[in-house]
Amino acid sequence: MPLFQPASSCNHRHWKSMFLIENRGQAITKTNFWDSEQATRGILYLTWNAGAGRLLVPDNQKAMLRELKGSQEVIVSRGPWPDQGGREALELLWEDGSDSPFCIHLVTEQTDRLIPEHQQGGGFVVTVWTRGGVKGRWPGRYRVVDEIPCLKPWESH
């Protein structure tokens, strides 16, 4: 199961104010993310708008798109990440029914907002974007877990 994790030496504190993201509903119409230092370093970013989580995939990480094929949904889990000093984190797991679905882990500085705990369940989508536009769309489900990584299917929640 491929895992993309943030570089522990990154200073993520000022990311949110560094990215311009213009929206039209769930669509991203303009962003400066693609040419940012973070994108150059291969770091992913998750932005939310209008009921969609939009994962921004830098040019140098586009190979990961192959891993997403065949997935039926994305399970977004939130919890502390012991390997990152207990920092709050997100896990995005592309559920494909296999024993090793594709998964990424993000610290909260790699997203522009968190879903409130009381909104656990479904009702949103997850899209994946590259500089060339949207590359995939899946139904999303959200849960709060004891720790990241969780790596469990929805039924075990």
N, C-alpha and C positions, 0 to 999 in steps of 0.2 A: 504494500500500500504506500504509494508516494506521499510524502508529507512535505509541505512547504512551511517553513517556520521563519519568524522574523530573526534578523541578526541581533543577537543579544547586545552587541556593542552600539546599536543605533540609538540616537537620541530622538525619540518620537514626540517629545513634548509639544512642539510647535507645528506639527503637521497640519492640523485642522485649519489653521489660519493661512497656511501656505497654498492650499489648493483652491482654485476657482472651479466650480462645477455649476454649469447652467443647465436647467432642465426644461423639458416640455412633457409634463406628466412623468411617466416612467422612463422616458428617453433622455439621454444626455446629449445636449446640443453643442456644448463647448466645455472643454476642460484644459487646464495647463498641466495636468498630472503626467501626461506622456513624456514630457521633456524635463521632468523634475529629477532631482538627485536621487530620490527614492526609487523612481521607475528605472533609472539608469542602473541602480544597484539590484534590480530585480524584485523589489518589495511590492507586494500586492496591497490594494486598498479597497475597502468596502464602503460604498456610499448608499444612502437610502433616500428614496423619494416616492411618493404616490403609491405606496403599497408594494414597492420593489426594492430588494437589496441588489445593488449593481456592483459586481466584483470587477475592479479594474486590473487587467493583466498587462504588465509591461511587455514591450517588444521581445525582450530576451527571455521571457517565460511562456511564450505562445505554444511551445511544445506540450505544455500541460493540457491544452485543449483536447488532445487525443484521448486523454484519460477520462473525459467527461461523457463521452459517447455511450449511449445505452443506459444512462441513469434515468430513473423515473421521478426522483424528487431530491431536494437538498434539505438535510436536517441541520438546522443551526442550533448549536448548543452553546450555552454561556456558563462560565464558572471560573474558579481560580485555577491557575496553571502553576503547579508546584515547581516545574522545571524553569519557570521564568520568575522565580521568587514569590510565587503566590499571586502574581498580578492577575487582574480580571482579563479574561480572554474569550475568544469565540472559536468554535470549531465548525467548519462547513464540511459536511459529509455528503457526497453525491451517492445516494443509495441506488445501487444497481442490482441488488439481490445476491451479490457475490459475497464470499467470505472476506474479501479485501477491497471494499469500495474506496474510491479516491477521496482524499481528505486534506484540508488545509487548516492550519492554526494561525490565528491572528491575535495580537495583543490589542486592547481596546483603542490604542492610539492609531491603529490601522483602520478605524472606522469613524464615520462622522456622527454616529449616534448608536445607542443601544436600545433594543426593544425592551419595554418595561416587563418585569417579571409577571405581572397580572395578564399579559397578552400571550401567554403560552398557547400553542396550538398552531393552526394554519391560517390561511386567509391572505397570504402574500406570495410573491414570486421572487425567484433569484435569477438574475441575468448575468451573463459574463460578457464583458466588453474588452475589446482591444482598440488600438488606434483606428482600426478599420471599421469599427461599429460593433453592434451586438452579435455575439457568436453562439449564444445558447440561452434557453429559457426553461426553467423548471418550477413546479409548485414548491413552496417552502413550508417547513414546519419549524417551530421554535420551542425550545425547552431550556430550563435552568437545571444544571447538573452539579454534582458534588465536586467534580474536578475535570479539567481538561488535561490530557485527552480523555474523551469519553468513548468514542469509536463503537458505539452500540446502535443497533437498529431502533427505529421508533417504537416498536412493540415492547421493548424492554424498559421503556420510560414509565 
